[in-house]
Amino acid sequence: MSVLILRNKKDKDIKKITRFLDEELRDVGVDVKVKNLYHLKGKDIPEYIKDYQVIIVFTHGSDTELFYSTPRPSDLMTAPDIFVDLSNAMIFDNKKIISFACSSAKKLGPYCVDKEEDGNCISFVGFTKDISYNLGTKSSSQTTGFFYKLYAKIFSEVVHISLKNNLSPKSITRLYEYKTNEVLMRFDEYGIIPEFDIRLLSEINTILDETKDSIEALGDTISGICV
């Protein structure tokens, strides 16, 4: 079993959140390759990913798209900016997908696992809402950095535990929910105690809870991802 992890290192937010991938995942019991998603731009994607059954993606997304890099305003978006959308979703056929990208399980995920043709995506884990780390006008470098630490802790543990224990897609969603709750309750143990107004902490908790509640498992949600 081979696992391909694609991350958008061109984007500073994702690069910081996924620093844990700079270290090889040697203890998970499966062969894992980590590649910069942006470097796949212009390549023969089906040929590049054909030998991997499990693909984990860290990038920006929408309800119908996964992007190679940071999305520009929609009126400037062009086809070369898009990694996967409804027109080429067949590249995920017969694969198991975990998508750490905004809203990708809202329309893209369901389409991948339930197209009206043979060879659907086996399973798709993703989010139906945005993965937010923005407090709007209250955002600052400190609050953004705090979100980086929180998501990095959650994402790294979910990836490690899911691969090492061959979790099912449904179990991965439960694990994500558990790890989010754990992080929110144990700031002190993780060395990420913020010096924020209690109202800001409440808003941060709400954002993380909304993200947690939007994670979905689609397709075959019972079989282990590394089978």
MIGU-712027 format. One record per residue (C-alpha): residue in three letters; chain; residue number from 1; x, y, z. Coordinates in pm, 1 decimal. Layout:
BEGIN
- code	unit	pos	X	Y	Z
- Ala	A	NUM	X	Y	Z
...
! end
This chain:
BEGIN
- code	unit	pos	X	Y	Z
- Met	A	1	0.0	0.0	0.0
- Ser	A	2	138.9	338.3	-102.6
- Val	A	3	14.5	672.8	25.5
- Leu	A	4	67.6	1003.7	-154.3
- Ile	A	5	44.0	1325.6	45.1
- Leu	A	6	9.4	1639.7	-165.0
- Arg	A	7	47.7	1975.1	3.1
- Asn	A	8	34.1	2324.3	-134.1
- Lys	A	9	369.7	2457.7	-11.4
- Lys	A	10	331.2	2767.9	-226.4
- Asp	A	11	73.5	2892.3	22.6
- Lys	A	12	225.4	3025.9	345.3
- Asp	A	13	-69.5	2919.0	562.3
- Ile	A	14	-66.9	2557.2	450.3
- Lys	A	15	312.5	2546.1	454.0
- Lys	A	16	314.6	2645.7	822.0
- Ile	A	17	29.1	2419.5	924.5
- Thr	A	18	186.6	2115.5	753.7
- Arg	A	19	544.2	2152.0	876.9
- Phe	A	20	500.6	1815.6	1046.8
- Leu	A	21	522.8	1663.0	698.5
- Asp	A	22	883.0	1782.4	666.9
- Glu	A	23	972.8	1481.2	876.2
- Glu	A	24	926.5	1145.0	709.9
- Leu	A	25	634.2	937.4	835.2
- Arg	A	26	848.6	635.0	912.9
- Asp	A	27	642.9	484.3	1190.9
- Val	A	28	303.9	442.8	1022.3
- Gly	A	29	364.0	101.1	865.1
- Val	A	30	296.6	203.2	505.1
- Asp	A	31	501.7	367.7	230.6
- Val	A	32	432.4	741.5	230.7
- Lys	A	33	547.1	996.6	-24.9
- Val	A	34	508.1	1369.7	37.9
- Lys	A	35	507.0	1599.2	-265.0
- Asn	A	36	449.9	1968.7	-331.2
- Leu	A	37	113.2	1989.0	-505.6
- Tyr	A	38	211.2	2302.4	-694.2
- His	A	39	492.6	2112.0	-868.4
- Leu	A	40	233.7	1883.9	-1029.8
- Lys	A	41	90.0	2174.5	-1223.8
- Gly	A	42	103.5	2095.2	-1595.7
- Lys	A	43	194.5	1728.6	-1545.0
- Asp	A	44	3.7	1416.5	-1643.3
- Ile	A	45	-178.2	1379.3	-1311.1
- Pro	A	46	-346.2	1040.0	-1374.8
- Glu	A	47	-7.2	894.3	-1468.3
- Tyr	A	48	163.5	1056.7	-1169.1
- Ile	A	49	-83.0	926.2	-908.9
- Lys	A	50	-168.6	588.7	-1065.7
- Asp	A	51	42.1	382.9	-821.1
- Tyr	A	52	-113.6	536.2	-509.1
- Gln	A	53	-441.4	412.8	-366.1
- Val	A	54	-456.6	662.7	-80.7
- Ile	A	55	-416.8	1035.0	-153.4
- Ile	A	56	-414.4	1297.3	121.6
- Val	A	57	-442.5	1657.6	5.2
- Phe	A	58	-359.8	1976.4	194.8
- Thr	A	59	-461.0	2276.2	-14.1
- His	A	60	-726.2	2540.2	-67.5
- Gly	A	61	-1060.6	2431.7	-204.2
- Ser	A	62	-1420.8	2517.9	-275.1
- Asp	A	63	-1735.4	2307.9	-286.7
- Thr	A	64	-1642.9	2185.0	-637.5
- Glu	A	65	-1265.1	2236.2	-666.6
- Leu	A	66	-920.8	2167.9	-523.2
- Phe	A	67	-657.4	2424.5	-618.0
- Tyr	A	68	-288.3	2394.9	-700.2
- Ser	A	69	-213.5	2715.9	-516.5
- Thr	A	70	-380.5	3003.5	-337.0
- Pro	A	71	-705.1	3081.4	-520.8
- Arg	A	72	-736.2	3421.0	-678.0
- Pro	A	73	-1071.1	3602.1	-702.7
- Ser	A	74	-1311.8	3389.4	-903.2
- Asp	A	75	-1320.5	3632.3	-1193.3
- Leu	A	76	-945.3	3579.5	-1238.4
- Met	A	77	-950.6	3202.3	-1186.2
- Thr	A	78	-842.5	2997.7	-1486.0
- Ala	A	79	-832.2	2625.4	-1557.5
- Pro	A	80	-456.5	2593.2	-1485.7
- Asp	A	81	-520.8	2702.7	-1123.8
- Ile	A	82	-747.2	2402.5	-1062.7
- Phe	A	83	-608.3	2065.0	-958.6
- Val	A	84	-939.4	1875.5	-948.7
- Asp	A	85	-1297.2	1977.7	-1022.5
- Leu	A	86	-1611.4	1807.5	-1151.7
- Ser	A	87	-1470.8	1789.5	-1504.1
- Asn	A	88	-1167.2	1573.6	-1415.1
- Ala	A	89	-1277.6	1409.4	-1090.8
- Met	A	90	-1227.7	1071.1	-1255.8
- Ile	A	91	-857.2	1093.3	-1166.7
- Phe	A	92	-969.0	991.5	-815.7
- Asp	A	93	-1147.3	678.5	-941.4
- Asn	A	94	-1063.9	365.3	-737.9
- Lys	A	95	-875.2	574.4	-481.1
- Lys	A	96	-928.3	672.9	-120.0
- Ile	A	97	-912.1	1047.4	-64.8
- Ile	A	98	-860.4	1255.0	249.2
- Ser	A	99	-900.8	1622.5	168.3
- Phe	A	100	-789.5	1890.0	414.3
- Ala	A	101	-938.2	2164.7	198.1
- Cys	A	102	-1227.1	2403.2	244.8
- Ser	A	103	-1573.5	2274.8	151.2
- Ser	A	104	-1443.9	1988.5	-67.0
- Ala	A	105	-1692.9	1736.9	75.0
- Lys	A	106	-1991.5	1956.5	-7.0
- Lys	A	107	-2019.7	1881.2	-380.3
- Leu	A	108	-1686.3	1748.7	-507.2
- Gly	A	109	-1668.5	1460.5	-259.9
- Pro	A	110	-2023.0	1333.9	-322.2
- Tyr	A	111	-1965.6	1358.8	-696.8
- Cys	A	112	-1641.5	1159.8	-674.8
- Val	A	113	-1802.3	868.4	-490.9
- Asp	A	114	-2134.7	868.9	-673.7
- Lys	A	115	-2080.9	950.9	-1039.8
- Glu	A	116	-2316.5	780.7	-1285.0
- Glu	A	117	-2038.0	573.0	-1435.1
- Asp	A	118	-1801.3	292.7	-1341.8
- Gly	A	119	-1488.3	344.6	-1136.9
- Asn	A	120	-1602.6	582.5	-866.5
- Cys	A	121	-1372.7	707.9	-593.4
- Ile	A	122	-1371.4	442.0	-318.3
- Ser	A	123	-1400.2	687.5	-29.6
- Phe	A	124	-1370.6	1058.0	35.3
- Val	A	125	-1310.6	1229.6	369.9
- Gly	A	126	-1340.2	1606.9	368.9
- Phe	A	127	-1517.6	1912.4	501.5
- Thr	A	128	-1850.8	2060.3	396.3
- Lys	A	129	-1753.5	2404.1	530.5
- Asp	A	130	-1442.6	2619.8	528.7
- Ile	A	131	-1141.9	2535.4	744.2
- Ser	A	132	-1123.4	2880.7	891.0
- Tyr	A	133	-850.4	3056.5	1088.4
- Asn	A	134	-980.6	3405.8	1039.0
- Leu	A	135	-1148.5	3620.3	1300.9
- Gly	A	136	-1229.5	3890.9	1049.3
- Thr	A	137	-1145.3	4238.1	1176.9
- Lys	A	138	-1021.7	4083.6	1502.7
- Ser	A	139	-755.6	3878.3	1325.6
- Ser	A	140	-391.5	3947.5	1399.2
- Ser	A	141	-61.8	3770.5	1345.7
- Gln	A	142	-100.8	3632.1	1697.0
- Thr	A	143	-447.7	3485.5	1642.6
- Thr	A	144	-346.3	3345.4	1302.1
- Gly	A	145	-36.5	3187.5	1454.6
- Phe	A	146	-253.9	3035.2	1723.8
- Phe	A	147	-477.8	2877.1	1461.3
- Tyr	A	148	-167.8	2740.3	1285.0
- Lys	A	149	-61.9	2563.8	1604.9
- Leu	A	150	-406.5	2423.5	1671.8
- Tyr	A	151	-463.2	2289.2	1321.3
- Ala	A	152	-106.9	2155.9	1296.6
- Lys	A	153	-160.2	1957.9	1616.1
- Ile	A	154	-495.4	1819.0	1500.7
- Phe	A	155	-391.5	1744.1	1141.2
- Ser	A	156	-62.3	1576.0	1234.4
- Glu	A	157	-221.1	1343.3	1487.4
- Val	A	158	-511.7	1256.9	1260.2
- Val	A	159	-276.8	1167.1	972.4
- His	A	160	-35.6	964.8	1188.1
- Ile	A	161	-302.1	771.5	1378.5
- Ser	A	162	-522.0	709.6	1073.7
- Leu	A	163	-238.6	559.1	868.8
- Lys	A	164	-73.2	368.9	1151.3
- Asn	A	165	-399.1	207.6	1262.3
- Asn	A	166	-559.5	166.0	918.9
- Leu	A	167	-868.4	356.0	1028.6
- Ser	A	168	-1186.4	359.8	826.6
- Pro	A	169	-1310.0	690.8	682.7
- Lys	A	170	-1584.7	703.2	944.3
- Ser	A	171	-1331.8	645.3	1221.7
- Ile	A	172	-1114.9	923.7	1079.0
- Thr	A	173	-1401.6	1171.5	1115.7
- Arg	A	174	-1452.7	1060.1	1475.8
- Leu	A	175	-1080.6	1090.6	1540.6
- Tyr	A	176	-1079.1	1443.9	1400.2
- Glu	A	177	-1367.7	1536.2	1628.2
- Tyr	A	178	-1193.5	1380.5	1929.1
- Lys	A	179	-859.8	1550.9	1859.4
- Thr	A	180	-1028.8	1888.8	1815.6
- Asn	A	181	-1203.7	1853.2	2149.9
- Glu	A	182	-879.5	1736.7	2311.1
- Val	A	183	-683.7	2036.4	2184.1
- Leu	A	184	-952.0	2280.5	2294.3
- Met	A	185	-953.5	2137.1	2645.8
- Arg	A	186	-577.7	2099.2	2690.6
- Phe	A	187	-407.4	2416.2	2569.6
- Asp	A	188	-168.1	2408.4	2864.9
- Glu	A	189	-39.3	2056.7	2791.2
- Tyr	A	190	35.0	2149.5	2430.8
- Gly	A	191	226.6	2462.3	2520.4
- Ile	A	192	-7.7	2684.4	2322.1
- Ile	A	193	-168.4	2889.5	2595.5
- Pro	A	194	-290.5	3208.9	2432.2
- Glu	A	195	-295.6	3546.3	2602.7
- Phe	A	196	-623.6	3650.4	2446.6
- Asp	A	197	-937.4	3813.7	2565.1
- Ile	A	198	-1181.7	3542.1	2676.2
- Arg	A	199	-1421.6	3657.8	2404.3
- Leu	A	200	-1162.6	3585.1	2136.8
- Leu	A	201	-1106.8	3238.7	2280.0
- Ser	A	202	-1478.8	3177.9	2263.6
- Glu	A	203	-1485.3	3276.5	1895.8
- Ile	A	204	-1183.4	3054.2	1821.0
- Asn	A	205	-1357.2	2761.9	1990.8
- Thr	A	206	-1669.4	2825.4	1783.8
- Ile	A	207	-1472.3	2826.3	1458.3
- Leu	A	208	-1292.6	2501.9	1542.7
- Asp	A	209	-1620.6	2342.2	1649.6
- Glu	A	210	-1786.8	2440.8	1321.6
- Thr	A	211	-1497.8	2293.3	1124.2
- Lys	A	212	-1507.3	1976.1	1332.1
- Asp	A	213	-1881.5	1937.3	1282.0
- Ser	A	214	-1844.9	1969.1	904.2
- Ile	A	215	-1609.7	1673.5	847.1
- Glu	A	216	-1777.3	1400.8	641.6
- Ala	A	217	-1695.4	1045.9	531.5
- Leu	A	218	-1838.2	944.2	193.9
- Gly	A	219	-1841.6	627.0	-14.7
- Asp	A	220	-1705.5	317.0	158.2
- Thr	A	221	-1688.3	450.8	512.5
- Ile	A	222	-1626.5	113.1	679.5
- Ser	A	223	-1313.2	-37.6	522.8
- Gly	A	224	-970.6	67.0	645.8
- Ile	A	225	-801.0	323.4	424.5
- Cys	A	226	-481.1	120.8	395.1
- Val	A	227	-646.4	-203.7	283.0
! end
